[in-house]
Amino acid sequence: MKIGIMGGTFDPIHNAHIIIPRYAKEQFSLDKVIFMPGGNPPHKPDVLDKRLRYEMTRIGVGGEFETSSYEVDKEEYSYTLRTLEYLKAKYPNDELFFIIGEDSLNDIGKWYRPKDILSLCTLLVFPRAASGELAETIKKTKLSLGGKIFAMNAPLFGLSSSEIRERLRNGKSIRHMVPDAVLEYIEKNNLYKG
């Protein structure tokens, strides 16, 4: 099987998070995609409680994709390498494809043991900027770290979780930015309100 992994803090999950793996699935013939909400991401200390983020992700993807609580169930920091090692042990005969944004690829050299990450999976990178520099960034990353890295042919989305949180803090609508079920969950639990 070809398994896609969509990692992130999902604080909150939004529609671009769901559209991007659809493109990955089509372009790279993935058999399934697993959403992996970060439990305790070392680079983002001020995130919403991990259980709330996991629940929003689970209801946001509906039955279209799987959601794993592996990182959420751990107390220690969530490192991509550890998650990939866990998935490789769980799916020893399958191929792993880690879906990341262009911004994450720019920072991957700062991640925990990036060469080991690239030895365990193929990176599928979606564009985050209109600069057209993604192909060059992929080339440089392959030269310095090795591994298999492919650009995704996906549209640019000007949607971010930080913008959604900001809109909610300011009492603005986020309708059509997040799945309806996620909007209901945010409203019901009074999340992100100042």
Backbone as a printed PyTorch tensor [residue, N CA C, xyz], in Angstrom:
tensor([[[  0.8370,  -1.2080,   0.0000],
         [  0.0000,   0.0000,   0.0000],
         [  0.8690,   1.2540,   0.0000]],

        [[  0.3190,   2.2960,  -0.5590],
         [  0.9580,   3.6140,  -0.5150],
         [  0.1500,   4.4580,   0.4680]],

        [[  0.7940,   4.8130,   1.5820],
         [  0.0980,   5.5060,   2.6680],
         [  0.5930,   6.9390,   2.7900]],

        [[ -0.3290,   7.8800,   2.6800],
         [ -0.0030,   9.2860,   2.8760],
         [ -0.1690,   9.6500,   4.3390]],

        [[  0.6910,  10.5330,   4.8320],
         [  0.5870,  11.0180,   6.2110],
         [  0.4980,  12.5330,   6.1600]],

        [[ -0.5460,  13.0510,   6.7610],
         [ -0.7490,  14.5020,   6.8160],
         [ -0.5680,  14.9130,   8.2760]],

        [[  0.6090,  15.4410,   8.5910],
         [  0.8830,  15.8680,   9.9590],
         [  0.6030,  17.3440,  10.1300]],

        [[  0.4330,  17.7610,  11.3610],
         [  0.2160,  19.1870,  11.6270],
         [ -0.3680,  19.3970,  13.0030]],

        [[ -0.4010,  20.6530,  13.4250],
         [ -1.0270,  20.9370,  14.7170],
         [ -2.5410,  20.9940,  14.5590]],

        [[ -3.0210,  21.3620,  13.3580],
         [ -4.4630,  21.4440,  13.0910],
         [ -5.1640,  22.2320,  14.2060]],

        [[ -4.7700,  23.5080,  14.2930],
         [ -5.2150,  24.3610,  15.4040],
         [ -5.9180,  25.6200,  14.8960]],

        [[ -7.1150,  25.4880,  14.2530],
         [ -7.8900,  24.2750,  13.9710],
         [ -7.6200,  23.7480,  12.5530]],

        [[ -8.1380,  22.5630,  12.2740],
         [ -8.0960,  22.0210,  10.9100],
         [ -8.9880,  22.9140,  10.0420]],

        [[ -8.5540,  23.1480,   8.8030],
         [ -9.3700,  23.9600,   7.8900],
         [ -9.4870,  23.2610,   6.5370]],

        [[-10.2430,  23.8640,   5.6360],
         [-10.5690,  23.1970,   4.3730],
         [ -9.3470,  22.9090,   3.4980]],

        [[ -8.3330,  23.7660,   3.5240],
         [ -7.1330,  23.4920,   2.7150],
         [ -6.4320,  22.2260,   3.2050]],

        [[ -6.4550,  21.9990,   4.5390],
         [ -5.8520,  20.7780,   5.0900],
         [ -6.4980,  19.5270,   4.5020]],

        [[ -7.7500,  19.6300,   4.1440],
         [ -8.4950,  18.4700,   3.6350],
         [ -8.3750,  18.3600,   2.1120]],

        [[ -8.2960,  19.5020,   1.4290],
         [ -8.1960,  19.4850,  -0.0290],
         [ -6.8130,  18.9930,  -0.4850]],

        [[ -5.7580,  19.4000,   0.2100],
         [ -4.3940,  19.0490,  -0.1940],
         [ -4.1730,  17.5330,  -0.2780]],

        [[ -4.5660,  16.7420,   0.7450],
         [ -4.3570,  15.2940,   0.6000],
         [ -5.1990,  14.6500,  -0.5020]],

        [[ -6.2890,  15.2890,  -0.8920],
         [ -7.0540,  14.7770,  -2.0480],
         [ -6.1900,  14.8540,  -3.3010]],

        [[ -5.5040,  15.9790,  -3.4680],
         [ -4.5970,  16.1310,  -4.6060],
         [ -3.4640,  15.0970,  -4.5270]],

        [[ -2.9050,  14.9280,  -3.3350],
         [ -1.8060,  13.9650,  -3.1590],
         [ -2.2660,  12.5590,  -3.5210]],

        [[ -3.4690,  12.2200,  -3.0760],
         [ -4.0260,  10.8830,  -3.3300],
         [ -4.1750,  10.6270,  -4.8330]],

        [[ -4.6910,  11.6220,  -5.5380],
         [ -4.8940,  11.5000,  -6.9900],
         [ -3.5630,  11.4350,  -7.7420]],

        [[ -2.6530,  12.3420,  -7.4080],
         [ -1.4200,  12.4670,  -8.1860],
         [ -0.4250,  11.3350,  -7.9390]],

        [[ -0.4320,  10.7910,  -6.7210],
         [  0.5710,   9.7780,  -6.3750],
         [ -0.0580,   8.4120,  -6.0860]],

        [[ -1.3300,   8.2620,  -6.4710],
         [ -2.0580,   6.9820,  -6.3230],
         [ -1.9440,   6.4070,  -4.9110]],

        [[ -2.1630,   7.2750,  -3.9170],
         [ -2.1100,   6.8030,  -2.5340],
         [ -3.3530,   5.9640,  -2.2260]],

        [[ -3.1500,   4.9120,  -1.4540],
         [ -4.2770,   4.0460,  -1.0780],
         [ -5.0860,   4.6500,   0.0590]],

        [[ -4.4050,   5.3650,   0.9500],
         [ -5.1100,   6.0470,   2.0340],
         [ -4.2350,   7.1630,   2.5840]],

        [[ -4.8610,   8.0480,   3.3310],
         [ -4.1410,   9.1370,   3.9980],
         [ -4.5290,   9.1220,   5.4760]],

        [[ -3.5080,   9.2120,   6.3230],
         [ -3.7200,   9.2560,   7.7690],
         [ -3.3750,  10.6540,   8.2660]],

        [[ -4.3200,  11.3020,   8.9290],
         [ -4.0560,  12.5940,   9.5690],
         [ -3.4460,  12.3240,  10.9360]],

        [[ -2.3630,  13.0460,  11.2290],
         [ -1.6130,  12.8230,  12.4560],
         [ -1.4740,  14.1460,  13.2110]],

        [[ -2.4810,  14.4950,  14.0420],
         [ -2.3560,  15.7420,  14.8120],
         [ -1.1870,  15.6650,  15.7910]],

        [[ -0.3700,  16.7230,  15.8160],
         [  0.7730,  16.7670,  16.7280],
         [  0.3020,  16.8700,  18.1670]],

        [[  0.8920,  16.0620,  19.0280],
         [  0.5240,  16.0980,  20.4420],
         [  1.1610,  17.2820,  21.1450]],

        [[  2.4810,  17.2300,  21.2560],
         [  3.2520,  18.3080,  21.8940],
         [  4.3420,  18.7470,  20.9190]],

        [[  3.9680,  19.5480,  19.9130],
         [  4.9770,  19.9460,  18.9260],
         [  6.0330,  20.8430,  19.5620]],

        [[  7.3300,  20.4780,  19.4440],
         [  8.3860,  21.2510,  20.1140],
         [  8.5060,  22.6860,  19.6290]],

        [[  8.0770,  22.9540,  18.3750],
         [  8.2430,  24.2900,  17.7970],
         [  7.0060,  25.1730,  17.9850]],

        [[  5.9280,  24.6100,  18.5680],
         [  4.7020,  25.4000,  18.7680],
         [  4.1560,  25.1560,  20.1710]],

        [[  4.6880,  25.8760,  21.1620],
         [  4.2790,  25.6120,  22.5450],
         [  2.8800,  26.1190,  22.9210]],

        [[  2.3470,  27.0920,  22.1930],
         [  1.0870,  27.7300,  22.6030],
         [ -0.1210,  27.2420,  21.8190]],

        [[ -0.2340,  25.9300,  21.6310],
         [ -1.3640,  25.4050,  20.8700],
         [ -2.5050,  25.0040,  21.7980]],

        [[ -3.6860,  24.9130,  21.2080],
         [ -4.8710,  24.4550,  21.9350],
         [ -4.6320,  23.0340,  22.4360]],

        [[ -5.3430,  22.6500,  23.4880],
         [ -5.2210,  21.3120,  24.0600],
         [ -5.2590,  20.2400,  22.9600]],

        [[ -4.3650,  19.2780,  23.0590],
         [ -4.2140,  18.2690,  22.0010],
         [ -5.4610,  17.4190,  21.7870]],

        [[ -6.2180,  17.1540,  22.8390],
         [ -7.4380,  16.3280,  22.6900],
         [ -8.5030,  17.0780,  21.8810]],

        [[ -8.6020,  18.3840,  22.1070],
         [ -9.5630,  19.1950,  21.3470],
         [ -9.1550,  19.2520,  19.8760]],

        [[ -7.8460,  19.4160,  19.6190],
         [ -7.3550,  19.4670,  18.2370],
         [ -7.5500,  18.1200,  17.5400]],

        [[ -7.3240,  17.0380,  18.2810],
         [ -7.5270,  15.7050,  17.7100],
         [ -8.9990,  15.5130,  17.3290]],

        [[ -9.8920,  15.9080,  18.2290],
         [-11.3270,  15.7240,  17.9880],
         [-11.7880,  16.5550,  16.7880]],

        [[-11.2980,  17.7920,  16.6980],
         [-11.6480,  18.6280,  15.5330],
         [-11.1450,  17.9960,  14.2340]],

        [[ -9.9400,  17.4370,  14.2750],
         [ -9.3810,  16.7950,  13.0810],
         [-10.2220,  15.5810,  12.6970]],

        [[-10.5590,  14.7770,  13.6940],
         [-11.3350,  13.5580,  13.4420],
         [-12.6800,  13.8810,  12.7940]],

        [[-13.3840,  14.8630,  13.3660],
         [-14.7010,  15.1960,  12.7920],
         [-14.5460,  15.9750,  11.4790]],

        [[-13.4370,  16.7090,  11.3460],
         [-13.2070,  17.4940,  10.1240],
         [-12.9800,  16.6270,   8.8980]],

        [[-12.2560,  15.5170,   9.0560],
         [-11.9820,  14.6520,   7.9020],
         [-13.1300,  13.6700,   7.6530]],

        [[-14.0560,  13.5800,   8.6180],
         [-15.1960,  12.6760,   8.4500],
         [-14.7130,  11.2750,   8.1800]],

        [[-15.3240,  10.5800,   7.2670],
         [-14.8910,   9.2220,   6.9330],
         [-13.9390,   9.1880,   5.7550]],

        [[-13.5890,  10.3660,   5.2290],
         [-12.7600,  10.4010,   4.0180],
         [-11.3310,   9.9390,   4.2690]],

        [[-10.7620,  10.3400,   5.4170],
         [ -9.3960,   9.9640,   5.7770],
         [ -9.3890,   9.3860,   7.1810]],

        [[ -8.3030,   8.6860,   7.5230],
         [ -8.1400,   8.1810,   8.8870],
         [ -7.5180,   9.2750,   9.7590]],

        [[ -7.7200,   9.1580,  11.0630],
         [ -7.0530,  10.0570,  12.0140],
         [ -6.3720,   9.1840,  13.0600]],

        [[ -5.1040,   9.4540,  13.3150],
         [ -4.3550,   8.6800,  14.3000],
         [ -4.1270,   9.5150,  15.5610]],

        [[ -4.2750,   8.8690,  16.7100],
         [ -4.0370,   9.5720,  17.9890],
         [ -2.6410,   9.2610,  18.5340]],

        [[ -1.7730,   8.6750,  17.7100],
         [ -0.4430,   8.2600,  18.1800],
         [  0.3150,   9.3930,  18.8850]],

        [[  0.4100,  10.5510,  18.2350],
         [  1.1760,  11.6600,  18.8330],
         [  0.4330,  12.2800,  20.0140]],

        [[ -0.8800,  12.2960,  19.9260],
         [ -1.7060,  12.8900,  20.9860],
         [ -1.6450,  12.0480,  22.2680]],

        [[ -1.4860,  10.7370,  22.1130],
         [ -1.4520,   9.8330,  23.2670],
         [ -0.1260,   9.8730,  24.0220]],

        [[  0.9010,  10.4860,  23.4240],
         [  2.2170,  10.5470,  24.0680],
         [  2.3440,  11.7990,  24.9260]],

        [[  3.1190,  11.7080,  25.9710],
         [  3.3710,  12.8780,  26.8240],
         [  4.5640,  13.6800,  26.3120]],

        [[  5.5590,  12.9800,  25.7480],
         [  6.7730,  13.6690,  25.3070],
         [  6.5220,  14.4310,  24.0060]],

        [[  7.5300,  15.1930,  23.5820],
         [  7.4300,  15.9600,  22.3460],
         [  7.1370,  15.0520,  21.1590]],

        [[  6.4350,  15.5960,  20.1720],
         [  6.1160,  14.8640,  18.9450],
         [  7.1790,  15.1630,  17.8970]],

        [[  8.0100,  14.1910,  17.6070],
         [  9.0100,  14.3380,  16.5510],
         [  8.5940,  13.5050,  15.3470]],

        [[  8.6920,  14.0920,  14.1580],
         [  8.3090,  13.4120,  12.9190],
         [  9.0300,  12.0770,  12.7740]],

        [[ 10.3120,  12.0400,  13.1230],
         [ 11.0830,  10.8000,  12.9820],
         [ 10.4430,   9.6680,  13.7900]],

        [[ 10.1000,   9.9540,  15.0410],
         [  9.5030,   8.9160,  15.9080],
         [  8.1730,   8.4300,  15.3390]],

        [[  7.3970,   9.3500,  14.8090],
         [  6.1010,   8.9910,  14.2170],
         [  6.3010,   8.0960,  13.0030]],

        [[  7.2710,   8.4410,  12.1510],
         [  7.5410,   7.6280,  10.9670],
         [  8.0700,   6.2430,  11.3570]],

        [[  8.8960,   6.1710,  12.3930],
         [  9.3930,   4.8660,  12.8710],
         [  8.2250,   4.0040,  13.3510]],

        [[  7.3040,   4.6310,  14.0710],
         [  6.1090,   3.9170,  14.5420],
         [  5.2880,   3.3960,  13.3570]],

        [[  5.0610,   4.2560,  12.3560],
         [  4.2590,   3.8590,  11.1900],
         [  4.9640,   2.7920,  10.3590]],

        [[  6.2900,   2.8790,  10.2660],
         [  7.0610,   1.8800,   9.5050],
         [  6.9540,   0.5170,  10.1940]],

        [[  6.9520,   0.5090,  11.5240],
         [  6.8010,  -0.7510,  12.2650],
         [  5.3830,  -1.3020,  12.1060]],

        [[  4.4100,  -0.4100,  12.0510],
         [  3.0040,  -0.8170,  11.9130],
         [  2.6890,  -1.2940,  10.4880]],

        [[  3.3210,  -0.6560,   9.5090],
         [  3.0910,  -0.9990,   8.0880],
         [  4.4330,  -1.3480,   7.4240]],

        [[  5.0630,  -2.4660,   7.8260],
         [  6.4300,  -2.7540,   7.3470],
         [  6.5560,  -2.9560,   5.8380]],

        [[  5.4950,  -3.3960,   5.1950],
         [  5.5760,  -3.6860,   3.7530],
         [  5.0120,  -2.5720,   2.8830]],

        [[  4.6620,  -1.4550,   3.4990],
         [  4.0160,  -0.3700,   2.7670],
         [  4.9560,   0.8220,   2.6020]],

        [[  4.6120,   1.6650,   1.6500],
         [  5.4180,   2.8440,   1.3460],
         [  4.7660,   4.0640,   2.0000]],

        [[  5.5660,   4.8670,   2.7120],
         [  5.0440,   6.0440,   3.4060],
         [  5.3510,   7.3200,   2.6130]],

        [[  4.3390,   8.1750,   2.5170],
         [  4.4630,   9.4660,   1.8300],
         [  4.0530,  10.5530,   2.8140]],

        [[  5.0040,  11.3930,   3.1860],
         [  4.7340,  12.4440,   4.1700],
         [  4.4200,  13.7330,   3.4200]],

        [[  3.2430,  14.2870,   3.6650],
         [  2.7610,  15.4750,   2.9470],
         [  3.0940,  16.7260,   3.7700]],

        [[  3.8850,  17.6160,   3.1790],
         [  4.2530,  18.8420,   3.8930],
         [  4.1330,  20.0500,   2.9630]],

        [[  4.1260,  21.2260,   3.5670],
         [  4.0960,  22.4650,   2.7930],
         [  5.5020,  22.9270,   2.4490]],

        [[  5.5690,  23.7770,   1.4600],
         [  6.8420,  24.3480,   1.0060],
         [  7.5780,  25.0410,   2.1590]],

        [[  6.8190,  25.6900,   3.0400],
         [  7.4290,  26.3690,   4.1930],
         [  8.1290,  25.3690,   5.1100]],

        [[  7.5200,  24.1830,   5.2880],
         [  8.1370,  23.1500,   6.1250],
         [  9.3980,  22.5930,   5.4610]],

        [[  9.3630,  22.4560,   4.1400],
         [ 10.5510,  21.9620,   3.4340],
         [ 11.7190,  22.9380,   3.6150]],

        [[ 11.4170,  24.2240,   3.6290],
         [ 12.4660,  25.2330,   3.8410],
         [ 13.1420,  25.0590,   5.1990]],

        [[ 12.3920,  24.5450,   6.1870],
         [ 12.9100,  24.4040,   7.5570],
         [ 13.3710,  22.9910,   7.8990]],

        [[ 13.2330,  22.0510,   6.9710],
         [ 13.4430,  20.6410,   7.3250],
         [ 14.8580,  20.3500,   7.8370]],

        [[ 15.8170,  21.1390,   7.4120],
         [ 17.1880,  20.9700,   7.9070],
         [ 17.3060,  21.1870,   9.4060]],

        [[ 16.3340,  21.9090,   9.9960],
         [ 16.3440,  22.1860,  11.4410],
         [ 15.5590,  21.1270,  12.2250]],

        [[ 14.8810,  20.2290,  11.5270],
         [ 14.0930,  19.1930,  12.2020],
         [ 15.0290,  18.1900,  12.8730]],

        [[ 14.4780,  17.3930,  13.7470],
         [ 15.2330,  16.3490,  14.4420],
         [ 15.5890,  15.2380,  13.4470]],

        [[ 16.8870,  15.0620,  13.1770],
         [ 17.4380,  14.0190,  12.2950],
         [ 16.7360,  13.9390,  10.9310]],

        [[ 16.8540,  15.0150,  10.1540],
         [ 16.1410,  15.0690,   8.8700],
         [ 16.5490,  13.9900,   7.8650]],

        [[ 17.8280,  13.5870,   7.8700],
         [ 18.2590,  12.5330,   6.9300],
         [ 17.5430,  11.2200,   7.2280]],

        [[ 17.3690,  10.9350,   8.5050],
         [ 16.6630,   9.7010,   8.8950],
         [ 15.1840,   9.7650,   8.5010]],

        [[ 14.6060,  10.9530,   8.6040],
         [ 13.2080,  11.1460,   8.1740],
         [ 13.0970,  10.7860,   6.6950]],

        [[ 14.0200,  11.3150,   5.8890],
         [ 13.9780,  11.0950,   4.4410],
         [ 14.3250,   9.6620,   4.0450]],

        [[ 14.9320,   8.9240,   4.9550],
         [ 15.2080,   7.5150,   4.6460],
         [ 13.9610,   6.6460,   4.8630]],

        [[ 12.9820,   7.1870,   5.5990],
         [ 11.7840,   6.4030,   5.9380],
         [ 10.5690,   6.7050,   5.0670]],

        [[ 10.6150,   7.8260,   4.3450],
         [  9.4190,   8.2020,   3.5870],
         [  9.7980,   8.9880,   2.3370]],

        [[  8.8120,   9.1560,   1.4820],
         [  8.9080,  10.0650,   0.3440],
         [  8.1880,  11.3390,   0.7580]],

        [[  8.7880,  12.4850,   0.5080],
         [  8.1250,  13.7570,   0.8260],
         [  7.3220,  14.2280,  -0.3790]],

        [[  6.0750,  14.5960,  -0.1270],
         [  5.2340,  15.2270,  -1.1370],
         [  5.0190,  16.6610,  -0.6730]],

        [[  5.4530,  17.6180,  -1.4580],
         [  5.4650,  19.0150,  -1.0200],
         [  4.4660,  19.8490,  -1.8230]],

        [[  3.5520,  20.5040,  -1.0940],
         [  2.6050,  21.3790,  -1.7780],
         [  3.0900,  22.8240,  -1.6990]],

        [[  2.8160,  23.6080,  -2.7570],
         [  3.3240,  24.9890,  -2.8030],
         [  2.6320,  25.8820,  -1.7740]],

        [[  3.4060,  26.7890,  -1.2010],
         [  2.8450,  27.7580,  -0.2550],
         [  3.0770,  29.1880,  -0.7210]],

        [[  3.9050,  29.3620,  -1.7490],
         [  4.2180,  30.7140,  -2.2400],
         [  4.1300,  30.7280,  -3.7600]],

        [[  3.8430,  31.8880,  -4.2940],
         [  3.7150,  32.0260,  -5.7530],
         [  5.0670,  32.2820,  -6.4150]],

        [[  6.1340,  32.2090,  -5.6490],
         [  7.4700,  32.5620,  -6.1500],
         [  7.9940,  31.5920,  -7.2000]],

        [[  7.4580,  30.3730,  -7.2160],
         [  7.9390,  29.3800,  -8.1760],
         [  9.2900,  28.8060,  -7.8080]],

        [[  9.6760,  28.9260,  -6.5270],
         [ 10.9970,  28.4500,  -6.0970],
         [ 10.9680,  27.0230,  -5.5470]],

        [[  9.8030,  26.3790,  -5.5630],
         [  9.6840,  25.0520,  -4.9610],
         [ 10.6320,  24.0390,  -5.6070]],

        [[ 10.7100,  24.0290,  -6.9340],
         [ 11.5850,  23.0700,  -7.6310],
         [ 13.0440,  23.2500,  -7.1960]],

        [[ 13.4570,  24.4980,  -7.0340],
         [ 14.8330,  24.7930,  -6.6160],
         [ 15.0680,  24.3500,  -5.1720]],

        [[ 14.0850,  24.5880,  -4.3040],
         [ 14.1930,  24.1850,  -2.8920],
         [ 14.2930,  22.6630,  -2.7840]],

        [[ 13.5050,  21.9530,  -3.5890],
         [ 13.5490,  20.4840,  -3.5980],
         [ 14.9340,  20.0090,  -4.0300]],

        [[ 15.4620,  20.6290,  -5.0800],
         [ 16.7880,  20.2650,  -5.5980],
         [ 17.8640,  20.4370,  -4.5120]],

        [[ 17.8380,  21.5850,  -3.8300],
         [ 18.8170,  21.8720,  -2.7680],
         [ 18.6830,  20.8830,  -1.6180]],

        [[ 17.4380,  20.5820,  -1.2410],
         [ 17.2010,  19.6610,  -0.1170],
         [ 17.7020,  18.2610,  -0.4520]],

        [[ 17.4570,  17.8190,  -1.6850],
         [ 17.9370,  16.4920,  -2.1130],
         [ 19.4650,  16.4340,  -2.0690]],

        [[ 20.1150,  17.5290,  -2.4770],
         [ 21.5740,  17.5750,  -2.4650],
         [ 22.1300,  17.4920,  -1.0440]],

        [[ 21.4870,  18.1880,  -0.1120],
         [ 22.0190,  18.2220,   1.2550],
         [ 21.5650,  17.0420,   2.1100]],

        [[ 20.3540,  16.5250,   1.8850],
         [ 19.8220,  15.4820,   2.7670],
         [ 19.5300,  14.1550,   2.0730]],

        [[ 19.4930,  14.1680,   0.7430],
         [ 19.1330,  12.9460,   0.0160],
         [ 17.6260,  12.7310,   0.0600]],

        [[ 17.2170,  11.5180,  -0.2400],
         [ 15.8050,  11.1740,  -0.1450],
         [ 15.0100,  11.4300,  -1.4100]],

        [[ 13.7490,  11.0100,  -1.3520],
         [ 12.8250,  11.1920,  -2.4770],
         [ 11.8590,  12.3180,  -2.1220]],

        [[ 11.8530,  13.3580,  -2.9310],
         [ 11.0110,  14.5290,  -2.6860],
         [ 10.3480,  14.9280,  -4.0010]],

        [[  9.0340,  15.0740,  -3.9710],
         [  8.2990,  15.4500,  -5.1730],
         [  7.4050,  16.6540,  -4.9010]],

        [[  7.3150,  17.5280,  -5.8870],
         [  6.3980,  18.6680,  -5.7870],
         [  5.0000,  18.1980,  -6.1520]],

        [[  4.0310,  18.6650,  -5.4150],
         [  2.6350,  18.3880,  -5.7410],
         [  2.1220,  19.4780,  -6.6670]],

        [[  1.2730,  19.0800,  -7.5790],
         [  0.6100,  20.0460,  -8.4380],
         [ -0.7120,  20.3980,  -7.7580]],

        [[ -0.6590,  21.3830,  -6.8850],
         [ -1.8450,  21.7760,  -6.1090],
         [ -1.9620,  23.2930,  -6.1150]],

        [[ -3.1820,  23.8090,  -5.9770],
         [ -3.3390,  25.2670,  -5.9610],
         [ -2.7610,  25.8830,  -4.6910]],

        [[ -2.4760,  27.1670,  -4.7680],
         [ -2.0370,  27.9030,  -3.5720],
         [ -3.2640,  28.2430,  -2.7450]],

        [[ -3.1920,  27.9670,  -1.4590],
         [ -4.2980,  28.3130,  -0.5710],
         [ -3.8450,  29.4250,   0.3670]],

        [[ -4.5860,  30.5150,   0.3760],
         [ -4.2530,  31.6080,   1.2760],
         [ -4.9900,  31.4750,   2.5980]],

        [[ -5.0860,  30.2490,   3.0740],
         [ -5.8550,  29.9700,   4.2930],
         [ -4.9020,  29.4200,   5.3370]],

        [[ -4.9680,  29.9580,   6.5520],
         [ -4.0990,  29.4500,   7.6120],
         [ -4.8710,  29.3490,   8.9170]],

        [[ -4.4170,  28.4420,   9.7580],
         [ -5.0410,  28.2790,  11.0790],
         [ -4.8890,  29.5470,  11.9090]],

        [[ -3.7430,  30.2290,  11.7680],
         [ -3.5350,  31.4530,  12.5590],
         [ -4.5360,  32.5350,  12.1480]],

        [[ -4.8200,  32.6260,  10.8480],
         [ -5.8180,  33.5970,  10.3880],
         [ -7.2070,  33.2450,  10.9470]],

        [[ -7.5340,  31.9690,  10.9630],
         [ -8.8330,  31.5260,  11.4820],
         [ -8.9450,  31.8470,  12.9700]],

        [[ -7.8850,  31.5770,  13.7220],
         [ -7.9040,  31.9060,  15.1670],
         [ -8.0930,  33.4030,  15.3820]],

        [[ -7.3990,  34.1970,  14.5680],
         [ -7.4960,  35.6630,  14.6590],
         [ -8.9260,  36.1280,  14.3710]],

        [[ -9.5290,  35.5770,  13.3390],
         [-10.9110,  35.9420,  12.9780],
         [-11.8620,  35.5910,  14.1270]],

        [[-11.6760,  34.4270,  14.7190],
         [-12.5430,  34.0120,  15.8290],
         [-12.3660,  34.9430,  17.0390]],

        [[-11.1150,  35.3190,  17.3230],
         [-10.8560,  36.2400,  18.4440],
         [-11.5460,  37.5870,  18.2300]],

        [[-11.6630,  37.9740,  16.9380],
         [-12.2760,  39.2610,  16.6110],
         [-13.7550,  39.1570,  16.2760]],

        [[-14.3470,  37.9930,  16.5470],
         [-15.7870,  37.8130,  16.3320],
         [-16.2050,  37.7690,  14.8760]],

        [[-15.2650,  37.4360,  13.9710],
         [-15.5920,  37.3660,  12.5390],
         [-15.9490,  35.9290,  12.1390]],

        [[-16.6470,  35.8130,  11.0280],
         [-17.0960,  34.4980,  10.5500],
         [-15.9510,  33.6850,   9.9510]],

        [[-15.9880,  32.3740,  10.1710],
         [-15.0440,  31.4570,   9.5110],
         [-15.8140,  30.4280,   8.6780]],

        [[-17.0810,  30.7290,   8.4070],
         [-17.8960,  29.8270,   7.5850],
         [-17.2280,  29.6330,   6.2230]],

        [[-17.2270,  28.4210,   5.7400],
         [-16.6020,  28.0030,   4.4790],
         [-15.0790,  27.9650,   4.5400]],

        [[-14.4890,  28.2780,   5.6930],
         [-13.0360,  28.1490,   5.8550],
         [-12.6980,  26.8140,   6.5200]],

        [[-13.6170,  26.3510,   7.3430],
         [-13.4570,  25.0710,   8.0400],
         [-14.6700,  24.2030,   7.7190]],

        [[-14.5520,  22.8720,   7.8480],
         [-15.7340,  22.0350,   7.6560],
         [-16.8520,  22.4440,   8.6290]],

        [[-18.0980,  22.3090,   8.2040],
         [-19.2400,  22.7120,   9.0390],
         [-19.2010,  22.0600,  10.4150]],

        [[-18.8300,  20.7780,  10.4720],
         [-18.7910,  20.0630,  11.7480],
         [-17.7420,  20.6600,  12.6930]],

        [[-16.6460,  21.1580,  12.1170],
         [-15.5950,  21.7910,  12.9290],
         [-16.0840,  23.1370,  13.4490]],

        [[-16.7740,  23.8870,  12.6040],
         [-17.3500,  25.1680,  13.0240],
         [-18.3110,  24.9590,  14.1970]],

        [[-19.1670,  23.9560,  14.0770],
         [-20.1150,  23.6360,  15.1640],
         [-19.3730,  23.2840,  16.4500]],

        [[-18.3060,  22.4990,  16.3280],
         [-17.5170,  22.0700,  17.4960],
         [-16.8570,  23.2760,  18.1760]],

        [[-16.3010,  24.1800,  17.3570],
         [-15.6520,  25.3920,  17.8820],
         [-16.6750,  26.2490,  18.6260]],

        [[-17.8520,  26.4150,  18.0240],
         [-18.8960,  27.2490,  18.6520],
         [-19.4300,  26.6000,  19.9250]],

        [[-19.6920,  25.3060,  19.8610],
         [-20.2420,  24.5800,  21.0100],
         [-19.2860,  24.6190,  22.2040]],

        [[-17.9760,  24.5240,  21.9270],
         [-16.9640,  24.4910,  22.9980],
         [-16.3340,  25.8550,  23.2770]],

        [[-16.8790,  26.8900,  22.5840],
         [-16.4290,  28.2610,  22.8190],
         [-14.9040,  28.4180,  22.7060]],

        [[-14.3550,  27.8560,  21.6190],
         [-12.8890,  27.8580,  21.4430],
         [-12.4030,  29.1230,  20.7410]],

        [[-11.1660,  29.4730,  21.0510],
         [-10.4500,  30.5890,  20.4110],
         [-11.0790,  31.9540,  20.6510]],

        [[-11.8520,  32.0910,  21.6980],
         [-12.5110,  33.3940,  21.9530],
         [-11.6630,  34.2280,  22.9210]],

        [[-10.6790,  34.9300,  22.3960],
         [ -9.9080,  35.8840,  23.1900],
         [ -9.2190,  35.3610,  24.4200]]])
